[in-house]
């Protein structure tokens, strides 16, 4: 779990630098600070379990097991990318590991996760679907309709709200009247669990209970994971216009990666030498991914409509 969190942070720092220097283009929404949610949740899932995510989905993709080289190639719009260079940052998908896709539409992935869960129930498998979304998505109709449907049909889905305190620049305290998003679960008769999203073990344990419940046919759970994004809504967003540097620094003191690192070392689960080795390995992995992306071929013009429309396309 530490390796995966560190991989997510390192990957996103690298693509931020590449984007800032004009090497890759398009919008870029980073999840630095939120790694514990992605990894804590996905560590409870198998390849055949599925996730749907958002425009801020790089971490979920890595946590679910996607190949970082092919992810990087996707950012470079190369043919070897996860989506053959046609998805980019906000539309990553990797069906081989159960990553059904990211949606740039706020709340857009939630109904798809419920659809996957319905498929699992109809086919009588023990698979579980997970929907990742932000606090702003809980004000969308897709959220309420999806949770209601999943609740009345006892579908095996876990709703994971990455409550990073802001819907773009709107504070959650302004846009939502109840104290916690978890409180909204009561309206649908399902468990709503408040989780410290900066503590990977807390996320893991809460998800573990929700997944077990789903596998047993007991229906969905809503996890309200309180977390924080250190960067702006997207790279270049002047976040200091709507939140203070003091607030950001306060949350940085709760950073899930060094916090978990200290816990591993203090609990004698890992040594500093082992931690250093993991970090060195990951740094090399990301550098290799960049080289792979640079050297990969670009799609040809004739491939523009492939994998986009049902074939044949007229």
JOMO-V554569 format. One record per backbone hydrogen bond with DSSP energy under -0.5 kcal/mol. NH is the residue of the N-H (numbers start at 1). CO is the residue of the C=O. If there is no record, write none. Layout:
nh: {NH;NH}
co: {CO;CO}
This chain:
nh: {5;6;7;8;9;10;11;12;13;14;15;16;17;18;19;20;21;22;23;24;30;34;37;38;39;40;41;42;43;44;45;49;50;51;52;53;57;57;61;62;63;64;65;66;71;72;73;74;75;76;77;78;79;81;82;84;86;91;92;94;97;98;99;100;100;101;102;103;108;110;111;113;114;115;116;117;118;119;120;121;122;123;124;125;129;130;131;132;132;133;135;137;138;138;139;140;143;144;145;146;147;148;149;150;151;152;153;154;155;157;158;159;159;160;160;161;161;162;162;163;163;164;167;168;169;170;171;172;174;175;176;183;184;185;186;187;188;189;190;191;193;195;197;197;199;200;203;204;205;206;207;208;209;210;211;212;213;214;215;216;217;218;219;221;222;223;223;224;224;225;225;226;226;227;227;229;230;230;235;237;239;241;242;243;248;249;250;251;252;253;254;255;259;260;261;262;263;264;265;266;267;268;269;270;275;276;277;278;279;280;281;282;283;284;285;286;287;288;289;290;291;292;293;294;295;296;299;303;304;306;308;309}
co: {1;2;3;4;5;6;7;8;9;10;11;12;13;14;15;16;17;19;18;18;28;31;34;34;35;36;37;38;39;41;42;46;128;98;130;101;54;55;57;58;59;60;62;61;67;68;69;70;71;72;74;73;297;78;70;81;83;88;89;99;94;95;94;51;98;51;92;53;105;107;107;109;110;111;112;113;114;115;116;117;118;119;121;120;156;50;158;52;130;160;162;134;134;135;136;137;140;140;141;142;143;144;145;146;147;148;149;151;150;155;129;157;221;131;158;159;223;133;160;161;225;162;170;166;167;167;169;165;171;171;172;180;181;182;183;184;185;186;185;220;222;224;195;226;196;198;199;200;201;202;203;204;205;206;207;208;209;210;211;212;214;213;154;157;191;159;221;193;222;161;223;195;224;163;225;164;32;228;28;234;237;238;239;239;244;245;246;247;248;249;251;252;255;256;257;258;259;260;261;262;263;265;264;264;271;272;273;274;275;276;277;278;279;280;281;282;283;284;285;286;287;288;289;290;291;292;77;300;301;303;305;305}
